[in-house]
Every structure is written in C-alpha cells, then in structure tokens.
Amino acid sequence: MSGLRVIPSWRSGRERLYVCGTDGRNVAWYDREAGRVHLFSEDLRQDVLEALGPFLTGPVTVGPPPVPTAAELARLALHPDDDLAPNRPGEALLIALDRDPGPAHRLRTDPRRRDLTAEQTAGEALDGLEGGGWRTLHSVPLPGGDRIHHLVIGPGGLFAVCALAARRQRILVTDPMVTLGRRAPRPLLRRVRADAARASYALTAEVRPVLLLVEPGRLEVTAPLREVRVLTETDVPGFARLGGVLKPADVEALYAMARDRRTWGRV
C-alpha cells in the first residue's frame, strides 16, 4: 500500500503520530513516549514502518492496539455534550464574560477577570501534574449554579481545589474564615469543604478539600486546619510526590466517572 500520510496529534497530553491511508482512514498510530507502533492490520507493517521512518526516535515495539479498559469504553460511549474533559480552566467564567463582558468604561477591572486569571494560573499548574499520572478536570458544574474550580485525581488521591486570587495581598486564615487584604473575612473554608463533600458523594470516594492561593503576598494560618490544605500555586508540584492511595487503573476509572456531567446531577 502506498501513499500513507503521517499526521501528528495530541491526546491526553501525549503526542501521537497517526498513519492514514489515501481514503483518510487510520491504519496505525505511533506513541512516541511509549515507543510503540499500534497496527490495525498486520499486512501493512512494512508500509507503516517506512512511512514512520523519519519520525522514529529509537527502538519501537510493533503490534495491535491494546484492548480498551472499562474506563476507555465508558469514555467512548460518552456523548460530547456530557464530557467535561474539554473544559478549560475557568470555563464557566469565560462563558459568562463572553455573554456579558460588562461596561467598557469601567474604572476598575471586572472582578470576574481577576478570578478567571486565578483559575487559569491554578489550572495550568495542576495540568502540569499529568506526567506523574494525575488527571485534572476544570470548572465541574454542580446543581444550583455552583461548581468545583478544579478536581484532581491521581496516585495521591482525589482533591477538590478552589482557586483564590490573592495577588500580593496578606492572607489570614482563621478556620473557617479567610481574610484577603483589608476585605471582610469570609467563611471560604466552609465552601471548600462543602465542595469536597459533594464530590465525595458523587464519586463514592474520599475527596479532600484544597484552597489554592494564587500569588499571595503573606500567608498566616492561626491554627492547624481540619481536613483542608491551604497551598499556593508554587506548592502544586508537591502533589506529584503524593502516592500510595490510588493505582493507575483506579485513577482512570474515577476520571472516567468524574468527566461525565451526569455524575454531578444529584449532589
């Protein structure tokens, strides 16, 4: 078979090179990180390897695609409208600002844009954990108009993360109150715990609450906190060192359940 084309693509944060025939159908794909060429037809082995020749970066294993797991089958059956995986950090705020950008003559920045920047910064840091076997969902919708800013699932367990814009401000945490600069204290830790409790109910697994402060000035915590972790975005890489709670198959199964919008309809 001649005329094979190689088309690069990204899937779940990993590069794949798809080999397509003249009719546009995939006949193989190459996972560069795993060093494996997955063939859909053994008859095309030599043609596929010749097409991929300029892209191969070392020894490769050649064989049929792996048998899909239960989590992968669930994902394949998920309707695109119910799939939360494509959500961007701050997805709900992006939609709200697109629908109602607010007056153009504002003297002060729309607070929604400050919150959006915080969620995007936190989301980018959390997405960076994927190489360590972690999965992150952003802007998970809950009944009543609430949402979980970020849901993180990985070897160290499950975490419901609330991002808080705190640029250069002093943060005082006195459970359950959080004081941001000179503003009035707010019971934010109560909300963070409630989000985690709702996620635990939906996923039938323990979800731990996290308050993630984005670019804070000075952080003061007056006493040990019950259950809640208070972190900054620079602390996020430490998540990659947590482990011993979930196996990779468990991570994928919980991620498949969490990305389904219908999972969150009754919490």
QUISULJO-V27076 format. One record per backbone hydrogen bond with DSSP energy under -1.0 kcal/mol. CO is the residue of the C=O (numbers start at 1). NH is the residue of the N-H. Records with the same first field share a line. If there is no record, write none. Layout:
CO: NH + NH
This chain:
5: 20
7: 18
9: 16
11: 14
14: 11
16: 9
17: 30
18: 7
19: 27 + 28
20: 5
21: 24
25: 21
27: 40
28: 19
29: 38
30: 17
31: 35 + 36
35: 61
36: 31
37: 63
38: 29
41: 44
42: 45
44: 48
45: 49
46: 50
47: 51
48: 52
52: 55 + 56
61: 37
63: 39
69: 73
70: 74
71: 75
72: 76
73: 77
75: 78
79: 82
82: 261
84: 87
88: 91
90: 94
91: 95
92: 96
93: 97
94: 98
95: 99
96: 100
110: 113 + 114
111: 115
112: 116
113: 117
114: 118
115: 119
116: 120
117: 121
118: 122
119: 123
120: 124
121: 125
122: 126
123: 127
124: 128
126: 129
127: 130
129: 132 + 134
130: 133
135: 153
137: 151
140: 148
142: 145
146: 142
148: 140
149: 139
150: 161
151: 137
152: 159
153: 135
154: 157
155: 245 + 246
157: 154
158: 208
159: 152
160: 210
161: 150
162: 212
164: 214
166: 169
169: 217
170: 181
171: 220
172: 179
173: 222
174: 177
176: 189
177: 174
178: 186
179: 172
180: 183
186: 178 + 188
187: 191
188: 192
189: 193
190: 194
191: 195
192: 196
193: 197
194: 198
195: 199
196: 200
197: 201
198: 202
199: 203
200: 204 + 205
208: 160
209: 229
210: 162
211: 231
212: 164
213: 233
214: 166
215: 168
218: 171
220: 173
226: 228
229: 211
231: 213
232: 235
235: 238
236: 239
237: 240
238: 241
239: 242
247: 251
248: 252
249: 253
250: 254
251: 255
252: 256
253: 257
254: 258
255: 259
259: 84
260: 263
261: 264
262: 265
